[in-house]
Amino acid sequence: MMERKVEYFLAKHQLIDKGSTVIIGVSGGPDSMALLHFLSSRREDEGLKLIAVTVNHQLRGEEARADVEYVRQVCSDWEITFESAEIDVRAYKQAHKVSTQVASRILRYDIFEK
C-alpha cells in the first residue's frame, strides 16, 4: 500500500525519470532508510543510479558518527554509492546569526549541490 502511494507521488510530480541519477539524503532514520530501500528495490527496473549522502552536523557526537557508519554499511551491503560529509553548524550559526535549523539546512543543501 505504502509503495503504491510513493510510486503515485513520484509519477504525479514527475520527480524521477528512468535512467536518472538520484541523490538521496539519508540520515539513518526510518523515513530516509525506507526511501533508500524503496528506490534500491526499483533501481534495476528504472535504470537508476543511486547516491546516498549522509551529513554529520557535528551536533550529536558519537551517536551521529554511528549513524554515518550505519548508512555506510547498508549502502555497502546494497551496493549503493555512498558519500558523507561533516559540517560545522555551530560555527556557521554563530557567524551568520541564524538558528541551528537554518544553519543545518543551508550547509546540508550546499553539500547536496556539490
PLY file of the C-alpha trace (Angstrom):
ply
format ascii 1.0
element vertex 114
property float x
property float y
property float z
element edge 113
property int vertex1
property int vertex2
end_header
0.00 0.00 0.00
2.70 2.49 1.01
4.78 1.58 -2.03
1.89 2.40 -4.34
1.46 5.78 -2.65
5.12 6.58 -3.16
5.02 5.42 -6.78
1.92 7.57 -7.38
3.53 10.62 -5.77
6.73 10.24 -7.80
4.78 9.84 -11.04
2.31 12.64 -10.31
5.11 15.13 -9.65
7.43 13.70 -12.32
10.28 13.53 -9.80
12.39 10.71 -11.24
12.90 9.80 -14.88
14.07 6.37 -15.98
17.84 6.24 -16.16
18.30 9.13 -13.72
20.96 9.60 -11.12
19.18 10.14 -7.81
20.91 11.74 -4.84
19.21 10.69 -1.62
19.79 12.48 1.66
19.98 9.64 4.18
20.15 10.32 7.91
19.88 6.72 9.03
16.40 7.31 10.46
13.39 5.22 9.46
12.00 7.63 6.84
15.19 8.07 4.85
16.09 4.38 5.16
12.64 3.42 3.86
13.10 5.75 0.88
16.56 4.33 0.23
15.15 0.78 0.35
12.24 1.71 -1.91
14.49 3.26 -4.55
17.02 0.46 -4.26
14.32 -2.10 -4.95
13.36 -0.27 -8.14
16.73 0.85 -9.44
17.22 -2.04 -11.85
13.76 -1.77 -13.44
14.07 2.02 -13.66
17.77 2.12 -14.60
18.54 4.38 -11.65
21.96 5.26 -10.32
21.61 5.91 -6.59
23.92 8.04 -4.49
23.24 8.17 -0.76
24.57 11.26 1.01
24.85 11.45 4.77
25.76 14.69 6.52
27.14 14.76 10.04
26.12 18.11 11.50
28.52 17.58 14.43
25.75 18.23 16.93
25.31 14.73 18.42
28.86 13.42 18.88
29.37 9.67 18.77
25.69 9.00 18.03
25.97 10.96 14.77
29.17 9.15 13.79
27.40 5.84 14.44
24.54 6.93 12.15
27.03 7.69 9.36
28.65 4.28 9.78
25.26 2.55 9.78
24.28 4.19 6.50
27.75 3.46 5.04
27.34 -0.25 5.89
23.82 -0.50 4.48
24.94 1.18 1.27
27.84 -1.23 1.02
25.51 -4.19 1.55
23.03 -2.87 -1.01
25.74 -1.77 -3.48
24.72 1.89 -3.40
27.24 4.68 -3.88
27.83 6.38 -0.54
29.11 9.87 0.22
29.41 11.56 3.57
30.40 14.99 4.79
30.82 16.83 8.05
29.62 20.37 8.52
30.25 22.82 11.36
26.74 24.00 12.12
27.71 25.78 15.34
30.34 27.94 13.62
28.02 28.84 10.74
25.19 29.59 13.13
27.35 31.95 15.17
28.94 33.67 12.17
25.64 34.25 10.37
23.35 34.76 13.38
20.83 32.13 12.29
19.13 29.26 14.08
20.56 25.78 14.26
17.85 24.55 11.89
18.56 27.25 9.30
22.33 26.77 9.50
21.92 22.99 9.17
19.67 23.31 6.13
21.90 25.83 4.33
25.06 23.78 4.88
23.36 20.47 4.06
21.92 21.80 0.79
25.37 23.12 -0.10
26.73 19.59 0.30
23.94 18.13 -1.85
24.61 20.71 -4.56
28.32 19.89 -4.64
0 1
1 2
2 3
3 4
4 5
5 6
6 7
7 8
8 9
9 10
10 11
11 12
12 13
13 14
14 15
15 16
16 17
17 18
18 19
19 20
20 21
21 22
22 23
23 24
24 25
25 26
26 27
27 28
28 29
29 30
30 31
31 32
32 33
33 34
34 35
35 36
36 37
37 38
38 39
39 40
40 41
41 42
42 43
43 44
44 45
45 46
46 47
47 48
48 49
49 50
50 51
51 52
52 53
53 54
54 55
55 56
56 57
57 58
58 59
59 60
60 61
61 62
62 63
63 64
64 65
65 66
66 67
67 68
68 69
69 70
70 71
71 72
72 73
73 74
74 75
75 76
76 77
77 78
78 79
79 80
80 81
81 82
82 83
83 84
84 85
85 86
86 87
87 88
88 89
89 90
90 91
91 92
92 93
93 94
94 95
95 96
96 97
97 98
98 99
99 100
100 101
101 102
102 103
103 104
104 105
105 106
106 107
107 108
108 109
109 110
110 111
111 112
112 113
